[in-house]
Amino acid sequence: MLGLKSFHRPTIYALSTPLARSAIGVIRISGSQSSYIFNQLTKSHPKHRITSVRKLISPKSGILLDEALTIFFKGPHSYTGEDLLELHVHGGVAIIKNILNEIKQLHNPDDDILIRYAENGEFSHRSFLNGRFDLTELEGIREMIDAETETQRISSLTSMTGKSKQIFNQWRQELLQNIALLTTVIDFGEDHDIEEISSLFEQVNDNLKKLHTEVHGFLKRVQNAEILLNGIKVTLLGPPNAGKSSLLNTIANKDAAIVSSIAGTTRDAIDIPLDVNGYKVVVGDTAGLRDVNLADEIEVEGIKRAKAKSVESDLVLVTLPTDYSFDDNEFIQHIKHLQSLEGPQIVGILNKEDLVTSEHKNEVISKFQDVFGCPVFTISCKTGSGTNELIDELTHIFQRISNTEKLPPISISDRAKDILINDVVYGIDQFAQFKDDDDIVLATESLRQAVEGIGKITGEAIGIEEILGVVFSSFCIGK
């Protein structure tokens, strides 16, 4: 195993829940002194994986601290691989601080009882050192904790459950097998004729072409998942008083933007992060687009920003009122410009349908489609008509944008992605270059670089300590 044996390390403890008034607070303790701490606080001995309610008594004063639910895990069958104790105490701030202080007081270096407060991510760090998880699994756990939406949670599962680890280990094994074939040629080349060496070289080349395709496919899925983590960018675009802010509030199911009948209420581009059916969406409510000659200086700047934001979006919702005349050439030309970019998808929203007859509504829909050539949805933010259908359609669009219609999203850390591109893919690409130069030695070394890259990702690399600080620095204290 990496690192020192667990009994050479201090026992660590930390509050794993926020220090705030709540129903419960969870104090986690890991290390060889976990059972000693349990005994000192409860005057009893813990049993593996048995929950019990115990009175926590101050070892020095004998005063009752709290009555807590306790759970003890005997190493290596715990999260950290060490003896691990959890105290589920009442969530009063004074209670928690008092118990933490009592644990601190048990530190006694003279008797070789080493107890200290944990550092960021130290519980997870120890689980890695003790072989309970590799780095991809731990980074998946961190992503799971940080997930804000259902799709983000799902994307973290690939790493957290060890599927990414299996994929990387499979690639590593394939690379090692091909290195072995090339090493045979290097070490025993004089025993093979030129045709045999050439055939072996081509066999390895064919193997690596398949692996190259597989790695790039994996990276493509990771790239698609990044939009789920950062948020799908949606811009509401339309003339003043079209109901864009009302539409935003409808999608958000709350008052996220100021709504007024006065044209030009929204003067700037405002980003609102939302969870729409499990997808993180950043909706931009923008200033209404109209002839700049009719707008004041501030509104002109708002119109400029609205156009710029729409260009950078994944999806633009062109929102028009039912009385729109389609005579604003500047607005129409901007939408057509967006369509020519082949960047953001365009969807039409015809708002305030409750104010017109069905015949008039159909006429406007027909005109909308003739001018912009995009799908159109009719809604009423006032009555809620059509909004459920719109949300369902937006969800399908989000699936297409993130390519999650058929395959679930996957994610890996930025650290792992950078290594995958700069070490693994680069090494395979370099192999192809040296293979074309008939340099079997450098071609083999290129594959060794790819193997070492996978080791850096999973934590099996030599000199791994320099990587660990980056991985665990963003973990919370109690993890």
Summary of the structure (lengths in Angstrom):
residues: 479
radius of gyration: 30.3
end to end distance: 20.8
largest distance: 89.6
contacts: 1569
relative contact order: 0.11
helix: 52%
strand: 17%
